[in-house]
Amino acid sequence: MEGEDKEGLKALRRGWFLGGEEFLERLEGVVKGALGLAGIKEVKRLRKNDKRKQALVWLVKSRTVVGHEWILDRLEMGHRSNVTRAMAEFRNGGDRETRGLKAKMITCSD
């Protein structure tokens, strides 16, 4: 593999997304529109059990093929089990806040 290809793959692994600027804008739009946050950096600062962070974990895991490690690194979730727990709590959450966030996440991501 040539040096240029290696650098491209390295940048891709570090990045948040595979796609153009339009995709990045869409992802940031979900964070801002559905979660009411300024961006991904603000998501990182949330507590691991914050419903907004759980919502983003749920969305990413349900709509992409990224693994737990990727989410752990990008969202600063701590231990691997926190990703599984966040998914389960958000997916099974029947409270009003969770239902509202789920509806917003689906609407903003479509």
C-alpha positions as CSV (number, residue, x, y, z in Angstrom):
1,M,0.0,0.0,0.0
2,E,1.4,3.4,-0.9
3,G,2.0,6.1,1.7
4,E,-0.8,8.2,0.4
5,D,-3.3,5.3,0.8
6,K,-2.1,4.6,4.4
7,E,-2.5,8.3,5.3
8,G,-6.1,8.3,3.9
9,L,-7.0,5.2,5.9
10,K,-5.5,6.7,9.1
11,A,-7.5,9.8,8.7
12,L,-10.7,7.8,8.0
13,R,-10.2,5.7,11.2
14,R,-9.8,8.9,13.3
15,G,-12.8,10.7,11.7
16,W,-16.4,10.7,12.7
17,F,-17.8,9.8,9.3
18,L,-17.3,8.4,5.9
19,G,-18.8,10.7,3.4
20,G,-18.9,14.2,2.2
21,E,-19.5,17.5,4.0
22,E,-23.3,16.9,3.5
23,F,-23.1,13.9,5.7
24,L,-21.2,15.7,8.4
25,E,-23.7,18.5,8.3
26,R,-26.5,16.0,8.7
27,L,-24.9,14.4,11.7
28,E,-24.3,17.7,13.4
29,G,-27.9,18.6,12.5
30,V,-29.1,15.6,14.5
31,V,-27.0,16.6,17.5
32,K,-28.2,20.2,17.3
33,G,-31.8,19.6,16.3
34,A,-32.8,16.5,18.2
35,L,-30.5,16.8,21.3
36,G,-30.3,20.6,21.5
37,L,-26.6,20.5,21.8
38,A,-23.9,22.7,20.1
39,G,-22.1,19.7,18.6
40,I,-20.2,16.5,19.1
41,K,-17.8,18.1,21.6
42,E,-20.7,18.9,23.8
43,V,-21.9,15.4,23.6
44,K,-18.6,14.1,24.9
45,R,-18.9,16.2,28.0
46,L,-22.3,14.7,29.0
47,R,-22.5,12.1,31.7
48,K,-22.4,8.5,30.4
49,N,-26.0,7.9,31.6
50,D,-27.4,11.2,30.1
51,K,-30.4,10.3,28.0
52,R,-29.1,12.6,25.2
53,K,-25.9,10.6,25.0
54,Q,-27.8,7.4,25.2
55,A,-30.0,8.6,22.3
56,L,-26.9,9.3,20.1
57,V,-25.4,5.9,21.0
58,W,-28.7,4.2,20.0
59,L,-28.9,6.1,16.7
60,V,-25.4,5.4,15.7
61,K,-25.6,1.7,16.6
62,S,-29.0,1.2,15.0
63,R,-28.2,3.0,11.8
64,T,-24.5,2.1,11.2
65,V,-22.1,-0.8,11.5
66,V,-19.6,0.8,13.8
67,G,-18.4,-1.2,16.8
68,H,-18.5,-0.5,20.5
69,E,-14.8,0.6,20.4
70,W,-15.5,3.3,17.9
71,I,-18.3,4.7,20.0
72,L,-16.3,4.5,23.2
73,D,-13.6,6.6,21.6
74,R,-15.7,9.2,19.9
75,L,-18.3,9.7,22.7
76,E,-16.0,9.0,25.7
77,M,-18.3,6.3,27.1
78,G,-15.7,4.8,29.4
79,H,-16.0,1.0,29.6
80,R,-17.4,-1.1,26.8
81,S,-20.3,-2.2,28.8
82,N,-21.6,1.4,29.0
83,V,-22.4,1.2,25.2
84,T,-24.5,-1.9,25.7
85,R,-26.2,-0.4,28.7
86,A,-26.9,2.9,27.0
87,M,-28.4,1.0,24.0
88,A,-30.6,-1.2,26.3
89,E,-31.8,1.7,28.5
90,F,-32.7,3.9,25.6
91,R,-34.3,1.2,23.5
92,N,-36.4,-0.1,26.4
93,G,-37.0,3.3,28.0
94,G,-40.7,3.9,28.3
95,D,-40.6,7.2,30.0
96,R,-41.8,10.4,28.3
97,E,-38.4,11.9,27.9
98,T,-37.0,8.8,26.1
99,R,-40.0,8.6,23.8
100,G,-39.6,12.2,22.9
101,L,-35.9,11.9,22.2
102,K,-36.4,8.8,20.1
103,A,-39.0,10.6,18.0
104,K,-36.7,13.6,17.5
105,M,-33.7,11.4,16.6
106,I,-35.7,9.5,14.0
107,T,-37.2,12.7,12.5
108,C,-33.8,14.5,12.4
109,S,-31.9,11.6,11.0
110,D,-34.2,10.8,8.1
